[in-house]
Amino acid sequence: MNCTTNVVQVTNVSPSTTSEQMRMLFGFLGTIEELKLFPPDESPLPVTSRVCFVKFQESESVGVSQHLTNTVFVDRALIVVPFAEEGKSRAPSLMAESGPLPANRGL
């Protein structure tokens, strides 16, 4: 697979999982430039699932990290997919936002 992004989106992350645990897991697959877990560890909001974005130094790590899909971590089977839009990664701009995710609108 030819990856054009250095970022993966990890969904179905257990609410009890911390950023440090995610960094440890994905750190075995390549050098991590940035990792963001939503909602953040210190969030007072009750959550049922979390989403994590991992930006690797090398795009090859994206392909390798996809092999973690369906791996049970803490108490959930992770879903790992490359994160890009029209061949260009959006994660750096998303990762720059430090505020909470927008609220659901009518969903």
BANU-343350 format. One record per residue (C-alpha): x, y, z; residue in one letter. Coordinates in steps of 0.001 Angstrom, whole numbers, padded with zeros to 6 digits, always signed. Layout:
% residues N
XYZa ...
This chain:
% residues 107
+000000+000000+000000m +001315+003428-000920n +000505+005809+001940c +000378+009528+001253t -000194+010517+004856t +001723+010213+008106n -001449+010204+010220v -003800+007476+011377v -007177+007799+013028q -007871+005250+015758v -011501+004780+016735t -013343+002602+019245n -010774+003510+021903v -011830+002578+025428s -012794+005545+027642p -010307+004342+030271s -007373+004450+027821t -004841+007253+028380t -002685+009177+025919s +000394+007566+027448e -000997+004064+026778q -001709+004971+023149m +001767+006488+022796r +003291+003279+024173m +001277+001050+021806l +001910+003034+018611f +005460+003965+019579g +006519+000388+018811f +005503+000945+015177l +007453+004120+014466g +008529+007492+015792t +005493+009517+016860i +005584+013231+016052e +002257+013991+017690e -000618+012159+019359l -004019+013578+020316k -006734+011726+022185l -010302+013086+022132f -011772+013850+024544p -008475+014608+026328p -007351+012683+029416d -008321+015554+031704e -011811+015991+030197s -014589+016112+032821p -017131+014837+030274l -018363+011259+030554p -017499+009344+027379v -018389+005952+025961t -015610+005871+023365s -012582+007911+022353r -010799+008812+019112v -007044+009132+018735c -004949+010731+015979f -001347+009605+015659v +001119+011457+013439k +004214+009428+012586f +007543+010724+011342q +007530+008169+008502e +004549+007375+006271s +005548+003676+006272e +004388+003495+009897s +000830+004209+008736v +000669+000958+006756g +002168-001017+009613v -000193+000518+012183s -003240-000595+010203q -002385-004152+011231h -003565-003205+014732l -007164-003035+013454t -009306-005488+015469n -006617-005777+018134t -008270-005659+021546v -006637-002900+023588f -007856-002414+027159v -011412-003649+026463d -012146-002616+022847r -011168-003768+019361a -009342-000828+017786l -010071+000446+014277i -007023+002045+012614v -007309+003874+009277v -005116+006378+007406p -006345+009930+007909f -006143+012146+004834a -008357+014296+002651e -007799+014468-001104e -004281+013103-000707g -003343+015828+001771k -003301+015251+005508s -005699+017368+007580r -004458+016124+010936a -001827+018822+011541p -004512+021511+011382s -006891+019417+013464l -004171+018672+015979m -003431+022385+016336a -006923+022923+017717e -006819+022556+021455s -010515+023105+022114g -013240+020479+022442p -014776+018795+019434l -017902+020522+018056p -021199+019338+019531a -023526+017133+017497n -025963+019244+015591r -029267+017495+015187g -027808+013988+015234l 
